Amino acid sequence: MKLTKEQIQQLYEFTRKHYVEHYDLQTELVDHLANDIEQIWKEKPNLTFEQARSISFKKFGVFGFMDVVSERQKAMSKRYWKIIKVFILQWFGIPKIIITALMFLSFYSICKTAFANYILLSILIILSLYTFYKGYLLQKTLKNNLKKNGKKWMLEEMIFRTGMGSFLLLPINFFNFINIFHKESQIYTEWFSLLYAFLFTFIIILFYIVLEVLPKKAEKLLMENYSEYIYL
Amino acid sequence: MGNQKLFKGSLQTIILKLLETKVKMYGYEITQKVKEITKGELTITEGALYPALHKLEAEGLLDVEVVKVDNRLRKYYKLTENGKKETVNRLALMEDFLQTMQQIVNPKLA
């Protein structure tokens, strides 16, 4: 006996109730449960759909789908970082390396001025404010997407929540970094100038990719990463 | 079952081996295949199978293809080029491990 369309929809609902929020993972688990229910029916045809579903779900153990969800999140986070890495590398290849080099030289020059601390701190303040503002806008877009499609994708959530928010606090950590090393001296040494020039160039590129590039390319990235996307 | 503990550490290698023999497989099919080959001696638990598959996918060893079957979507896994190479490596490692275990467990035979 095969499951009906309505029963498949009920299985989606069932996974949602058991804390599987993302459509990509729901789809895989729904197919698994459906296969198992059909197999159970072959051996015990008298069982109802709910009874067979309950037997199948118990096989996932006491924590239900929780282990599967958390491991999936880890795996997807790895993929998210891999995507970021691909975009970062573009900035170290031709032609973008020219902009990277110019940025590096600008930051290096700033570090050589007497106002280095003030300028770098101002950049960090602007970057922090922009990150929070953009983070808010991206969250809003994510909510609208969910309303429109009714489906949540794990990678989409990572893109619009900027790696689950881990980037939002990064500029603030840089404040401490500057304060710790430069309480007394105002002029940066050669090594610190090079280090800061590198860090600031890197953080600007990273934030540009995370806050601007990835959200704009979200649709394309989802299509590349989810082959089920074409069935929507 | 005591066997299950020994089996758990080899789960990824088993998945790779199965995918080497069959072009593409989906999660449930893998659990059934293992049951069939081992005549029910070993069963892959659902809570362990999908994390293993997702890990292999994240490592770039597996590729995914989603196909509409009956009235639902089915996610098939297949080996990537890297996956094929890694399968050879992991199977060789497994062979070595089994031989070493043989030396410990049954020194006369080894």
Interface residues (C-beta under 8 A of the other chain):
Chain A: K2 L3 T4 K5 I8 T27 E28 L29 V30 D31 H32 A34 N35 D36 Q39 K59 F60 G61 F63 D67 V68 E71 R72 K74 A75 M76 K78 R79 Y226 S227 E228 Y231
Chain B: Y26 G27 Y28 E29 Q32 T45 E46 G47 Y50 P51 H54 K55 E57 A58 E59 V64 E65 V66 K68 V69 D70 N71 R72 L73 R74 K75
